[in-house]
Amino acid sequence: LLPDNPSQVGSVSATVKVLDVNDNAPEFARFYEAFVCENAKAGQLIQTVSAIDRDDPQEGQHFYYSLAPEAANNPNFTLRDNQGN
């Protein structure tokens, strides 16, 4: 409620600086769907994935991938970082 007396009304300018540097979470560069044939060889490359972060410049991005804990000790899967996001 505003007071009836205009001399009791005031205003001030305020500046808001947004410091959120990661308002876009990293995401896969595209949709991936992998298939493994029953005759796949040990060590055969099955899928390469890439991620992007719309908050960072391309040259400043580096993502680290890891298998889920329940798959980390599974000898049938290996994850290799090719240093290319």
C-alpha positions in Angstrom: 0.0 0.0 0.0 1.3 3.4 -0.9 0.9 6.2 1.7 -1.5 9.0 1.0 1.3 11.6 1.3 3.6 11.7 -1.8 6.5 13.0 0.3 6.6 9.6 2.0 7.1 7.8 -1.4 10.7 7.1 -2.5 12.4 5.1 -5.2 15.9 3.7 -5.8 17.6 2.0 -8.7 19.1 -1.4 -8.1 21.5 -3.4 -10.2 21.3 -7.2 -10.1 24.4 -9.1 -11.3 23.6 -12.8 -12.1 26.5 -15.0 -11.1 25.2 -18.3 -12.2 27.9 -19.6 -14.5 26.3 -23.0 -15.2 22.6 -22.4 -16.0 22.9 -25.0 -18.8 23.9 -28.5 -17.6 26.3 -30.5 -19.9 24.5 -32.7 -22.3 25.2 -35.2 -25.0 25.9 -33.6 -28.4 23.2 -35.7 -29.9 20.9 -38.7 -29.2 22.9 -41.9 -29.0 21.7 -45.5 -29.4 24.2 -48.3 -29.4 23.8 -51.9 -30.6 26.2 -54.8 -29.9 26.2 -57.8 -32.3 26.7 -61.2 -30.8 29.9 -61.7 -32.8 31.5 -58.5 -31.6 35.2 -59.0 -30.9 36.9 -58.2 -27.6 38.2 -54.6 -27.6 35.9 -53.6 -30.5 34.7 -50.0 -30.5 31.0 -50.0 -29.9 30.1 -46.4 -29.5 31.8 -42.9 -29.3 29.9 -40.2 -27.4 30.5 -36.5 -27.2 29.1 -33.8 -24.8 28.6 -30.1 -24.9 28.1 -27.4 -22.3 26.4 -24.3 -23.8 27.9 -22.2 -21.0 31.5 -22.7 -21.9 33.5 -21.9 -25.0 34.3 -25.0 -27.1 38.0 -24.8 -26.4 37.5 -24.6 -22.7 35.4 -27.7 -22.4 36.6 -31.1 -21.2 34.3 -33.8 -19.9 35.2 -36.9 -18.0 33.2 -40.1 -18.4 33.0 -43.1 -16.1 31.0 -46.2 -15.9 28.2 -46.4 -13.3 29.5 -48.1 -10.1 27.5 -51.3 -10.8 29.3 -51.6 -14.2 32.8 -50.5 -13.2 34.0 -54.0 -12.4 32.2 -55.7 -15.3 35.0 -57.1 -17.5 32.7 -56.9 -20.6 32.8 -53.1 -20.7 35.6 -50.6 -21.0 35.4 -46.9 -21.2 38.3 -45.0 -22.8 38.7 -41.2 -22.8 39.9 -40.0 -26.3 40.5 -36.4 -25.0 37.9 -35.0 -27.4 34.9 -34.4 -25.2 
